[in-house]
């Protein structure tokens, strides 16, 4: 084909620093180049572009339309800004060029090349000719950076940056190091009188320009800096941090109607209605993890649809003459006040007993390992001590003859043993009837359950039941609370001096002193619950159910009191003995292989025809989801599975089966395709993901109420159905040519993490396993449904990702036993324990999961 001349939009792009990358980490560099090349080729196909050449890490392309060139460039850059980020620079110019089969030539090519070299990673620089063609297309946003003199180009050129959200806009000083800013010397007038005459005008214009440009610059900053930063924080965290809310609030001042920002708000905020009685109370908040930062005023009650961050907050409700309410939590009503139609009652100053806090009534679940099965229970409103009982307060009881007055000792015990180091009545660590010097505000410790109960009776209070204590402890926020609490291993500290408080502003529920509770453990009348852990305990003690002999006077044993309110008739029932589920996996042993083979028979199923049907399809930016239904093979039921397919990869795809958390049990319909941070990163990296709708979840909702195992046939039967749901889903995957069912991964999430200790033992078609928080539980099930008996038969490669502060799966009693029982060879199993709670850091989860599946699932 002879050379021809035509008008074209020319795009130059390259990976900045690619040579250095190749020298430092060749594998990563090649992977980044492939990501860049694949995306660029896909966009060229969509927008009628032509790849002239791809040389090294750079590409030269041409388009028939400036709009198509810019659109393809924007789409490519936004994709390359996702993890793993590819640092690509782009330049685009439109001009007449000479084109033949192998290359293109002309000044237009030179200008596009110069633009690309001036750009920074993540940016797109374009010429005025490009802007002339796209300026009426409002989806393309741009900003003029100035007029520059380019090497080997006769006339100065206007340089623009495409400024769509998510793209970088270079600072002028960065450009001036690569090209000269044009100055028109012909217009310089040397007439000093004229210069002097225009001084005032210049000053005036400068002020006017600043007044005009300052809001514009802030708007540009909001669009080009704040919104991308917000998106990054959301993508890197399971719960958007407060910083994202703060930046969004700032951005909204200048971009109140921006569609991108409006879509981000629900991901980082919640709207709250709050009434107080009386009205007129100020509501303040700050980030829980930053206690020394300034308070932010949300408004004055009544609040109507006021935004709050979704992150964990410290909240105070203040009104002169009334007791201040301290609260901590994500979402104001989550634990504080669930009935938004009625008003939150404020207590007048001095109307409550000194140092006590009102706790609203609630249906209370107990998130304490070994006691989860004990809830929920209805707990009426009550008062509780804000701080643990101090040495100073306990000495008043001692000095009042409390140890010798039988009225306070309602439970029979030999009191003669309850003496201090010198034989005087009092705690075990006192001397001569008093506490150590300087420790009047330390929690009283070294006391038995009987002594704590006697003090409570003397103070006209009582010890809390495990339900009262569980109502306020907030163990589900262990990750936030424990780092700010006293587990120093050295000694107790004065009450209220740590920064860690629970939902109701109660200090030291985690650590400092263990806290006696009223309930005894089951039929063991000498064993009583003592919760929260002490200064000399491991941090996971905050999450664990723990009991001690009622006469135990260990150095960390303390307490706080509650007072029930008139009309409360629940105390007797709530204080009844409670059995604690506990399993010592250091002593328990799984069944032998012969017995296991018998257990496996219950999971067999007939492979009846699937009769698959395509129900619906949903399309998003980088994935397509297909809802398919098929026969389960049991109870004449059909089930549905969602198959997510990546747009940016070519089939056949490796597949990951996703087993979700227990939240699915409480949902009636699968509507939420917000898969961010769960498995969207897998789709971006070319994997397909299948999400079965398991029996008892979503549209298949039944009488199942919990994911906790128990010793019932009902639970056993559900386990069998879940296995069949997985088997039938894989049977379906095997019918599709676009899916590599022979390269199948299992991704378990919380409940799915626990199930990852069972399902791979039964289903050999699973080739690799990643568990985002998995572990063993304290509850027993029938032997044929017991995870313990399946773990040794899980032999696939297993990666366990866990949190040190997990309130469901503690490290020593749950995580490590599971890891040790796995039958996987040592070289192919791995556990990483992060300084996190129940779910690990997002970026680590993504990085380690991808690396594991890339290693064990063949392309």
ZIDAZI-V194737 format. One line per field, one symbol per residue. psi: psi as a letter, one per 20 degrees, with the letter a starting at -180 (. if undefined). A space follows every 50 residues. Layout:
psi = ???
//
This chain:
psi = pqqqprpqpppqqropjhghghhgngggghgghhgggggghghghhkkrp ogqoodjqqpqqqiphghggghggggghgiiqppponpqqppqprpqppa hhrqrrhhggghggghhhrrpjroprrhhghhhihjoiipqrppirpqpq pjpgqqpppqppkqpiqqoqqhhhhiiiqppppnhhjppjohghghhjgg gggghggggghghghghhgggghiggghhghghghiqhpprhhggghhgg hhhilhjphghhhhghijrqppppqqorrkppoqqrpgimijrqqpphap qppolppqqirpqpppopppiqpppqqprophigigohnihrqppppqpi iqqpjqpppqqqopqomppijhiirqqporqrqqphqqprgghhhggghj khiioihinippqoihimrahjjqprqhjrpkjrrqpjkhjqqprkqrhg gghgggghjlarqqrhggghhihliikghhggijrnlijgrrrqqjirio rahkkpqkhoaeqqoqrhqrocjniipqporiqrhjrqhihhiqpqrqph iplqijobrrrrprqpiojiggghjqqpqppppnihhqqrrrhghghghh hiiqqpmrphlqpogrpppagjrpppoqqrphjqkkqqrqqpoppqhjrp rqqqqpppoarihhhjqiqohoknjpigjhhghhkjqqppnqoqpiqcik pbjpiqipqrlqhggghhgghhghggghghgghiipijpmiimpqpopoe ghgghijgghhhniiphqpponnraqriqqrqhijphhihgijoirpppp orqhkpignqghigghggghhpipqhijqpppormacnprpghgggghgg hghhhipp.
//
